[in-house]
Every structure is written in C-alpha cells, then in structure tokens.
C-alpha cells in the first residue's frame, strides 16, 4: 500500500521517502544522497519510526553527522509506541 502511494506521487518534487531495509552495513551512498538533496533544496528530514527510544534515528545519526554536514536542514522525528500502523494523518 505504501509503495503504491509512493509510485502515485512520483511526479511531485516537494517530498520524498527513503526506506532503509538493511541496517548493517548502512548503505554507503546514503550520506552522499542526502548531500545531493540538500544542494537541490532539501529543507527537512523527518525520521518516522515505531519505537519509543528512536533507535533508528540514533543509528543513522551515529553514521552521519547532520549538524556538521547538513547544518541548514531541519531534522525532526516522530515516534509511535503503539502496535498499530502509522498513518499520514498522525504524523
């Protein structure tokens, strides 16, 4: 369902999604990809995860120094602790 929504929005340039399926080793080109996006006007990174502690965001931050490398980008997070799916309306 998420993939169908993403495909239907492919022409929009005002947002995007990165879905990480393998945590270790982290994709080597992720930092460069985010760098290219910031050069093209990326304004905000939102970490959405279904955990209280923000483990995924912590992992990504341990590999990428957002404050030093992407200081103009706003970084925010949304953590859901329920077992129910996360819907766009709740973010």
Rosetta silent file (secondary structure, phi, psi, omega in degrees, C-alpha in Angstrom):
SEQUENCE: XXXXXXXXXXXXXXXXXXXXXXXXXXXXXXXXXXXXXXXXXXXXXXXXXXXXXXXXXXXXXXXXXXXXXXXXXXXXXXXXXXXXXXXXXXX
SCORE:     score description
SCORE:     0.000 S_00000001
   1 L     0.000  -44.143  177.717    0.000    0.000    0.000 S_00000001
   2 H   -63.331  -43.577 -179.751    2.829    2.404    0.864 S_00000001
   3 H   -61.528  -39.375  178.214    4.673    1.501   -2.324 S_00000001
   4 H   -64.274  -40.359  178.235    1.552    2.202   -4.425 S_00000001
   5 H   -64.207  -44.485 -179.800    1.166    5.607   -2.778 S_00000001
   6 H   -61.609  -44.513  178.002    4.820    6.464   -3.382 S_00000001
   7 H   -62.138  -37.436 -179.201    4.552    5.476   -7.050 S_00000001
   8 H   -69.171  -19.615 -178.860    1.410    7.581   -7.460 S_00000001
   9 L  -104.289   14.377 -172.932    3.295   10.622   -6.129 S_00000001
  10 L   -60.055  -27.319 -178.334    6.427   10.127   -8.250 S_00000001
  11 L   -78.657  -15.884 -179.317    5.947   13.379  -10.189 S_00000001
  12 L   -75.943  137.285 -179.662    5.987   15.514   -7.036 S_00000001
  13 L  -110.801    3.676 -176.166    9.314   17.127   -6.234 S_00000001
  14 L   -93.609    0.987  176.188    8.395   18.669   -2.869 S_00000001
  15 L  -159.113  164.575  178.185    8.853   15.490   -0.826 S_00000001
  16 L  -158.633  174.341 -179.145   10.474   12.074   -0.947 S_00000001
  17 L  -140.308  140.737  172.377   10.979    8.933    1.071 S_00000001
  18 L  -120.025  122.524  179.007   13.960    6.758    1.884 S_00000001
  19 L  -110.237  112.526 -178.385   13.137    3.278    3.103 S_00000001
  20 L   -91.187  121.039 -178.215   16.095    1.564    4.742 S_00000001
  21 L  -105.985  -16.191  179.220   15.772   -2.221    4.614 S_00000001
  22 L  -130.623  120.315 -175.630   19.258   -3.207    5.780 S_00000001
  23 L   -86.050  -35.578 -179.072   20.774   -1.528    8.827 S_00000001
  24 L  -130.880  121.844   -3.745   24.235   -3.077    8.843 S_00000001
  25 L   -77.823  145.280  178.381   26.116   -2.250    6.806 S_00000001
  26 L   -66.672  142.789 -177.370   24.365    1.040    6.222 S_00000001
  27 L   -52.508  122.442 -175.374   24.092    1.982    2.560 S_00000001
  28 L   -64.013  -24.762 -177.654   27.417    3.667    1.718 S_00000001
  29 L   -91.892    4.477 -175.963   25.804    6.212   -0.598 S_00000001
  30 H   -62.770  -45.078 -179.736   23.203    7.456    1.898 S_00000001
  31 H   -62.942  -43.255  179.492   25.257   10.443    3.083 S_00000001
  32 H   -65.752  -38.274  178.480   26.076   11.471   -0.486 S_00000001
  33 H   -62.642  -45.707  178.306   22.421   11.090   -1.497 S_00000001
  34 H   -63.853  -37.670  177.032   21.276   13.374    1.340 S_00000001
  35 H   -61.099  -43.040  177.306   24.029   15.809    0.364 S_00000001
  36 H   -63.475  -38.947  179.553   22.743   15.939   -3.207 S_00000001
  37 H   -65.923  -38.070  179.057   19.216   16.517   -1.923 S_00000001
  38 H   -66.907  -35.529  176.585   20.323   19.427    0.268 S_00000001
  39 H   -66.004  -25.444 -179.489   22.030   21.020   -2.722 S_00000001
  40 L   -99.015   16.121  172.284   18.709   20.714   -4.569 S_00000001
  41 L   103.955   13.405  176.636   16.650   22.393   -1.845 S_00000001
  42 L   -61.028  128.100 -177.318   16.020   19.746    0.838 S_00000001
  43 L  -109.489  -27.658 -173.007   14.696   21.616    3.861 S_00000001
  44 E  -147.547  141.600  172.250   13.671   18.943    6.361 S_00000001
  45 E  -117.373  127.048  179.570   14.422   15.351    7.323 S_00000001
  46 E  -119.248  118.235  175.329   11.743   13.547    9.321 S_00000001
  47 E   -88.791  121.374  177.446   12.534   10.220   10.967 S_00000001
  48 E  -115.340  120.081 -179.933    9.361    8.148   11.358 S_00000001
  49 E  -148.724  156.939 -175.837    9.705    5.012   13.411 S_00000001
  50 L  -103.184   64.895  176.141    7.673    2.709   15.536 S_00000001
  51 L  -153.710  152.343 -178.911    9.754    2.732   18.708 S_00000001
  52 L   -76.019  -36.894 -170.471    9.842    4.805   21.859 S_00000001
  53 L   -85.997  -14.336 -178.915   13.594    5.235   22.035 S_00000001
  54 L    73.573   41.124 -177.110   14.328    6.328   18.463 S_00000001
  55 H   -61.010  -40.406 -178.672   16.839    3.564   17.792 S_00000001
  56 H   -64.916  -47.006  178.653   16.765    4.018   14.006 S_00000001
  57 H   -59.949  -41.716  179.052   17.383    7.757   14.212 S_00000001
  58 H   -62.178  -41.143  178.758   20.246    7.147   16.666 S_00000001
  59 H   -62.706  -47.324 -179.917   21.808    4.614   14.314 S_00000001
  60 H   -63.238  -43.308  179.695   21.632    6.970   11.328 S_00000001
  61 H   -64.844  -28.126  178.817   22.981    9.874   13.388 S_00000001
  62 H   -71.571  -21.784  179.580   25.927    7.724   14.528 S_00000001
  63 H   -98.851  -24.625 -177.427   26.943    7.294   10.866 S_00000001
  64 L  -127.346  123.557  178.443   26.069   10.755    9.560 S_00000001
  65 L   -87.533   87.980 -174.818   26.941   13.985   11.380 S_00000001
  66 H   -61.376  -40.606 -176.935   23.884   16.002   10.331 S_00000001
  67 H   -65.004  -37.944 -178.916   24.829   19.147   12.256 S_00000001
  68 H   -81.099  -40.059 -173.058   28.267   19.386   10.668 S_00000001
  69 H   -89.752  -32.433 -175.036   27.413   18.196    7.173 S_00000001
  70 L  -132.017   59.018 -171.384   23.852   19.448    6.673 S_00000001
  71 L   -67.917  -19.679 -178.942   23.517   22.392    9.053 S_00000001
  72 L   -88.653   -2.615 -176.055   20.771   24.123    7.025 S_00000001
  73 L   -96.598  129.305  175.591   18.421   21.121    7.141 S_00000001
  74 E   -76.009  132.827 -179.483   15.750   20.897    9.841 S_00000001
  75 E  -118.968  128.056 -178.354   15.745   17.469   11.495 S_00000001
  76 E  -138.331  167.788  179.732   12.687   16.170   13.314 S_00000001
  77 E  -143.636  153.358  175.744   11.340   12.822   14.453 S_00000001
  78 E  -132.233  119.693 -179.848    8.031   11.079   15.031 S_00000001
  79 E  -116.358  130.854  175.993    7.945    8.021   17.267 S_00000001
  80 L  -113.434  133.444 -178.651    4.888    5.820   17.657 S_00000001
  81 L  -106.504    2.879  179.538    4.731    3.338   20.502 S_00000001
  82 L   -86.678  167.934  177.403    1.535    1.568   19.507 S_00000001
  83 L   -90.290   -0.238 -178.624    1.319   -1.681   17.577 S_00000001
  84 L   -85.486  155.283  178.696   -0.996   -0.105   15.034 S_00000001
  85 L   -59.763  154.220  176.665    0.208    1.156   11.643 S_00000001
  86 L   -92.616  121.709  179.330    1.391    4.741   11.365 S_00000001
  87 L  -102.433  152.990 -179.359   -0.907    6.784    9.131 S_00000001
  88 H   -53.962  -36.887 -177.189   -0.060   10.039    7.395 S_00000001
  89 H   -64.936  -25.209 -177.800   -2.730   11.863    9.403 S_00000001
  90 H   -87.237   -9.452 -178.333   -0.968   11.065   12.696 S_00000001
  91 L   -85.856    0.000    0.000    2.413   12.474   11.647 S_00000001
